[in-house]
Amino acid sequence: MIVATTENLVGYRITESLGQVFGVVVRSRGLGGNIIASLRTILGGEIKEYTALVEDTRRHAIDRLVRNAQLMGADAVVMMRFDSGAIGQAMNEVVAYGTAVKLAPA
């Protein structure tokens, strides 16, 4: 399935807009990861434990977005975006969202 951040796809035309589609994931680090990350904040720099958490969570959110679009009968998702936020002190929410569409060759 094509997932694009653009409205139009080269070589295709949108024949039908199926509506909004999204994938939501909420994750947290384990206690050990939080302790290591807290220690890294003292020294500064990248906190690799949280970077890996967010990257993995984004991938998972896109996978859910694609599954939801497939259930709608979509060929692609256009205008895909991410939104994220913290829930409490130890959880991270990532939402991938866009518009599910049907395509035909241009």
Disulfide bonds with the S-S distance in Angstrom:
none
